[in-house]
Amino acid sequence: MTTYDNVIALLDAHQASYRVTEHEAIGQTDVISAIRGNDLNQAAKAMVLEVTMPEGADARYLLAIVPGDCKINFKSAARAIGGKKSSFAAPEKAQALTGCVMGAVPPFSFDDRLALRVDERLRDVGTLCSTQGL
C-alpha cells in the first residue's frame, strides 16, 4: 500500500471530510497554496528532520508539521522529541521514511522510525491543506 493509499484509508476510516487536488510535487508552499486556493496559514508544511540526541545516542527522525506561513525552529523541533538540535534529513532518507518525494510529504507518519509533531497553531485554521505525493 502506498503512502497515498494509507492517507486515504485513514481519512475514510475516520469519516474525515477532504478533497484531492492533483498537482506537481513542488516544494514551495506559496505556489501550491495558490494552486489549491488556500491561505498560507492553512497549509500544513511537512519537513523531515534528523535530530541529534544527547549523550551520543543514535540520531532520530522527526516529521515536523508547521503552518505554511511559518519557518521551522530547528532547536524547538529537536527538543519536542528529546533532542539537542536538528537539521533537514537527507532527501534519500526522507523519501525512504515517508514513501514520498520531497514537496509531496503528507502530515502523517506511517513509519515507526519517524516521530510526528504538529505545530499547535494548525489546530485553529479551519480547513487544513496538505500535499501528498501520488
Secondary structure as GFF3:
##gff-version 3
##sequence-region A 1 134
A	DSSP	alpha_helix	3	13	.	.	.	ID=ss1
A	DSSP	alpha_helix	29	36	.	.	.	ID=ss2
A	DSSP	three_ten_helix	40	42	.	.	.	ID=ss3
A	DSSP	beta_strand	44	52	.	.	.	ID=ss4
A	DSSP	three_ten_helix	54	56	.	.	.	ID=ss5
A	DSSP	beta_strand	60	67	.	.	.	ID=ss6
A	DSSP	alpha_helix	74	79	.	.	.	ID=ss7
A	DSSP	beta_strand	85	88	.	.	.	ID=ss8
A	DSSP	alpha_helix	91	98	.	.	.	ID=ss9
A	DSSP	beta_strand	114	118	.	.	.	ID=ss10
A	DSSP	three_ten_helix	120	124	.	.	.	ID=ss11
###
